[in-house]
Structure formats: C-alpha cells, structure tokens
C-alpha cells in the first residue's frame, strides 16, 4: 500500500512539473523595445515600422534597413538606408539619406509664403545628401536567454553633415523659419551643414518607455547655429503598437535674428511582421 501511495505521489509530481514548465518554455512574451529610429540598431529583417512623425523603416537585409520620412514625402521625397557595421552591446552604424526638396519649395512659392519665397524666385533642382555615423551603447546589457527581459537603456551619439547639388536657375532667398534654416543651409553657396547629437532611451515603468535627445547644427562653421531638443514618453499597447507624446524645442541663431520655439509632439508607431521573442524556460527548452 505504501509503495502504491509513493508511486502515485511521484506520478503526480512528474505531471505537475511537466505542466508547469511547458507554458513557460513555449511562451512568447511582448518585449517593449526602447530603441528609436535614431539609434544604431536596424529593424529586423522583414519587419516594417510605420511612424507618423519619425522615420518609417523596413528591414530588407539582416543588417540593413530602408527608411523614409513619410509625413514630408509628398513635398520632400526622400529615401535613406542604414547599415549596422558591428557590435552587440556597442553598435556602430551609418545612415545615408537623399532628399529632393524642390517640390516643397515650389509649393511654398505658389501658396502665399511671400515672406519666405517671392513668386518671381527661380527654384533649381536640389538634391540634398545627408551622411551620418551613429554609435549606440547599451548601458544595461543582459544575457540573450535572460528569463525576464527588460527594455535596453541606450545612449546614442551621432555626427554627420549635409551637402547639396543643384541644377538650373537659382535666385531664391534663404528660408529662415526656425525648423527650416538649419535644414536648408546647404542649398546656398555650396555650404555644408554639420551636426552632432545625443539620445538617451530606456524604460520608465512596465510598458512605458522614455526618450530624450539634443542636436546641434552648425552652418559651414560661419557662426550660425541651431539647437534642437526633444523628449517623449512612449506607451506600448503591445509590442506592435505604441503612442508617444512629448515636446520639441528649437533655438536658431543666424545673422539676422534669434528664434526660440516650443511645441508639443505626438506620434504613432505600427510594427508589421513583428515577431515576439520566444522566452526560454528554466532549462533553456
């Protein structure tokens, strides 16, 4: 009788342990990534990240993504690619982007923005090339098979420059709006726009992440510069959809005036073909 009872207890324990382990070893967990489009990490191959304000991205190769700013695309067609060169906890990438702002400038000329572009101005074909190096460091590295994974705390630095090539008649004045001057500086007199920036991203609480960034722009080292700062809180409904809200600040110091502007920002991000990570069990099954 004792043997029968002991055998029954052993069988019950085996069944209980197997049932307790099976959902853990095969459970797919949502991972609320803190990485943004400004970081050095590329989108996983096959994934599409659609954003209202930031870059929309597509992972076309294991270490390469295509990206574009879709909000401005009708007026400023643009296409870029980012390649991840090396790194695991320290990641180095390069980003290269082509812009064609001519359509937007012509639209502004014909839409009543006389304070910026008179109707008799000649707008050439402008091709602007942006090149940048991006270095990201994960400050809280975790094992890949970590049982409970939390979002990375990432510090990112970037440096780069813009230059433009033009074709056609050219006699339009400088665009001196606070958000345009530093982005259009390379359109004139073969100038280049040099920039550098920092970003810190991480987790606030559960499915809430944060990002804060600052960028410095210098136009041909001629004394004109601009500073931009942005901070946002990102709420993740799940790993495929998030909403972010925060602020963006512009400060412009050029030859004629200084400008300071603060505005709210809201963004939505949808992730298509996104695959959640397979959480491993206690024995990595």
Buried (B, 14 or more C-beta within 10 A) or exposed (E): EEEEEEEEEEEEEEEEEEEEBEEEBEEEEBBBBBBBBBBBBBBBBBBBBBBBBBBBBBBEEEBBBBBBBBBBBEBBBBBBBBBBEEBEEEBBBBBBBEBBBBBBBBBBBEEEBEEBBEEEBEBBEBBBBBBBBBBBBBEEEEEEEEEEBBBBBBBBBBBBBBBBEBEEEBEBEBBBBBBBBBBBBBBBEEBBBBBBBBBBBBBEEEBBBBBBBBBBBBBBEEEBBBBBBBBBBBBBEEBBEBBBEBEBBBBBBBEEEEBEEEEEBEBEBBBEBBEEEEBBBEEEE
